[in-house]
């Protein structure tokens, strides 16, 4: 009810007031051993474990590290707090891109969404 009321009132603000991270697996997030041009796909999987996702069409592997929960405060007229909600729509994801011989060409940890869509967006950011 409070959210509907806020939607009808003018001047409603919904800022993010906090973020929390919950580990999605016991896999490490220390990838300091990784070297572009030297490290291979098997080096990474032997040390860390199977990728949570691997996309053959892109030659990209991904580890999902943390689930991110955003806490949002609903403010009527920009000052009157009426509700707090949480949204779990993002993750910390480390992507690894490999060439045709399975050598690492780049890697990065990003906040985003997983799946094929997330991998494609990560590739497009480079262009």
Long-range contacts (C-beta under 8 A, 24 or more apart in sequence): 2-74, 2-82, 2-83, 3-74, 3-82, 3-83, 3-85, 5-76, 5-82, 6-74, 6-75, 6-76, 6-82, 6-83, 9-76, 9-77, 10-77, 11-76, 11-77, 11-78, 12-74, 12-75, 12-76, 12-77, 12-78, 13-74, 13-75, 13-78, 14-72, 14-73, 14-74, 14-75, 15-72, 15-73, 15-75, 16-70, 16-71, 16-72, 17-71, 17-72, 17-73, 17-84, 18-70, 18-71, 19-68, 19-69, 19-70, 19-71, 20-68, 20-69, 20-71, 21-66, 21-67, 21-68, 21-69, 21-92, 22-66, 22-67, 22-69, 23-65, 23-66, 24-64, 24-65, 24-66, 24-67, 24-91, 25-52, 25-63, 25-64, 25-65, 27-63, 27-65, 29-63, 29-65, 29-92, 29-94, 29-109, 31-94, 31-107, 31-109, 34-96, 34-104, 34-107, 35-104, 36-104, 36-105, 36-106, 36-107, 37-103, 37-104, 37-105, 38-103, 38-104, 39-103, 39-104, 40-98, 40-102, 40-103, 40-104, 41-96, 41-98, 41-102, 41-104, 42-102, 44-96, 44-104, 51-96, 52-114, 53-114, 53-115, 53-119, 55-116, 55-119, 58-97, 58-119, 58-120, 58-123, 59-97, 59-98, 59-99, 59-100, 59-102, 60-95, 60-96, 60-97, 60-98, 60-119, 60-122, 60-123, 61-95, 61-96, 61-98, 62-93, 62-94, 62-95, 62-96, 62-114, 62-118, 62-119, 63-93, 63-94, 64-91, 64-92, 64-93, 64-114, 65-91, 65-92, 65-93, 65-94, 65-109, 66-91, 66-92, 67-91, 68-92, 68-111, 89-113, 93-118, 95-119, 95-122, 97-123
